[in-house]
Amino acid sequence: MKYYSTNKKAPIATLEKAVVKGLAEDRGLYMPERIKTLDSKFFDEMPEMTFQEIALTVADAFFGEDVEPEALKRIVYDTLQFDCPLVKVTDNIYSLELFHGPTLAFKDVGARFMARLLQYFIKERREERGVRRDINVLVATSGDTGSAVANGFLGVDGINVYVLYPKGKVSRIQESQFTTLGKNITAIEVDGVFDDCQTLVKNAFMDEELNKHMRLTSANSINVARFLPQAFYYFYAVAQLGKGARPVICVPSGNFGNICAALFGAKMGMPVRRFIAANNANDIVYKYLQTGKYEPKPSIQTLANAMDVGDPSNFARILDLFQNDYSAISGHISGATYSDEQIRNIMRECYKENGYILDPHGACGYQALKEQLQPGEVGVFCETAHPAKFKEKVDEILSIDVEIPERLAAFMKGTKKSVPMSKEFKDFKAFLMK
Ligand SMILES: *Cc1c(COP(=O)(O)O)cnc(C)c1O
């Protein structure tokens, strides 16, 4: 499969190049040249298949031309060492719980898959050339991405990960998920804000001497190897609803990668009635869906902070998928937007009525379905993170004491290890060079 850039000004790339480079030369996002339709036999059999079997069929359609069958199977099965169960919340609303992975958020799926695919390409290259050259992954994080990437790559041979995070700006729960791992993961505590971390990473990619010295790559969310595997669990959700199901799918969205993967699923023939993109107060796409005008603006801080995005990067992929046709896009996807005060009320109401604890992100998804489902329809929303990840907020809003899952508690018991770093690039470079 070949990959083109959404900006259409970069050379066509192989899967390997798209994965290693992440972003195309023209700063566009890579898109597969073709999206294969899966045959009706697969959809008939899906309800009887396991999550891993379903995912392998979908993965084969994306990556089967570029990865050996046994290797692809190993990558998929290794990635999905946890379930994504569908839980009934009301008569016609189901929660697709995507938080059963190591860091309790849906980003685990894409990060784990990308780590294993990257390792596959490194190994192949090494065998060809007979030399070992590690890949160094740099990732700047304001919290969630760092933990998913660090844990996704933990213990993966041939890859070293450097997580840069702003000192004192990340919650203790989040920090513990990437500072206590050791092995091939190095946490770098930058004396600055998130933007300083991102600037250090960008400068590192542009520094010629550093790039001669070591192989650098990024693991941000626009990478095709992180983005496409997110389609797996949408097929599995439809399968869990049983034969003949055709749900409305609602995705709490920030950078719009997760919902975009679901749209790919629909193009492949997955039965789905329509989509809802649920936003917090960052309502750029909501406004676009209402008016056809896309007007990015600086993000505002909300309770659902992983969705605080003012110019969603994957929106370019959605435009490309629908050939910039506003009426097609607004025909398939409707929007919703919720203020922090609304999110609080939604969480309280859902807990009172259904006994189900929503996290602030999932709350947007649940409510959008509740408001927009028509009689006779069934809806699935993504619960994108475990409520315990936002324990302080959730406890305060619901007046409860959310139980911390074992694996999250285990991180918090670990010993923090991080490298203190100034925000000066020369210091960061000197550290990497030695
Ligand atoms: C990243 C994230 C989102 C937003 O997903 P996108 O793919 O960026 O739209 C939503 N909820 C949680 C908990 C997240 O971590």
The ligand as an SDF file (V2000), in Angstrom:
LIG
                    3D

 15 15  0  0  0  0  0  0  0  0999 V2000
   -6.7590   11.7250   23.3140 C   0  0  0  0  0  0  0  0  0  0  0  0
   -8.0600   11.6300   24.0560 C   0  0  0  0  0  0  0  0  0  0  0  0
   -9.3040   12.0300   23.4630 C   0  0  0  0  0  0  0  0  0  0  0  0
   -9.3710   12.6520   22.0880 C   0  0  0  0  0  0  0  0  0  0  0  0
   -9.1290   11.7360   21.0470 O   0  0  0  0  0  0  0  0  0  0  0  0
   -8.7890   12.2610   19.5770 P   0  0  0  0  0  0  0  0  0  0  0  0
   -8.4040   11.0630   18.8060 O   0  0  0  0  0  0  0  0  0  0  0  0
   -7.6580   13.2310   19.7390 O   0  0  0  0  0  0  0  0  0  0  0  0
  -10.0090   12.9280   19.0560 O   0  0  0  0  0  0  0  0  0  0  0  0
  -10.4730   11.8300   24.1770 C   0  0  0  0  0  0  0  0  0  0  0  0
  -10.4590   11.3270   25.4290 N   0  0  0  0  0  0  0  0  0  0  0  0
   -9.3070   10.9500   26.0340 C   0  0  0  0  0  0  0  0  0  0  0  0
   -9.3620   10.4310   27.4130 C   0  0  0  0  0  0  0  0  0  0  0  0
   -8.0740   11.0870   25.3810 C   0  0  0  0  0  0  0  0  0  0  0  0
   -6.9390   10.7310   26.0030 O   0  0  0  0  0  0  0  0  0  0  0  0
  1  2  1  0
  2  3  1  0
  2 14  2  0
  3  4  1  0
  3 10  2  0
  4  5  1  0
  5  6  1  0
  6  7  2  0
  6  8  1  0
  6  9  1  0
 10 11  1  0
 11 12  2  0
 12 13  1  0
 12 14  1  0
 14 15  1  0
M  END
$$$$
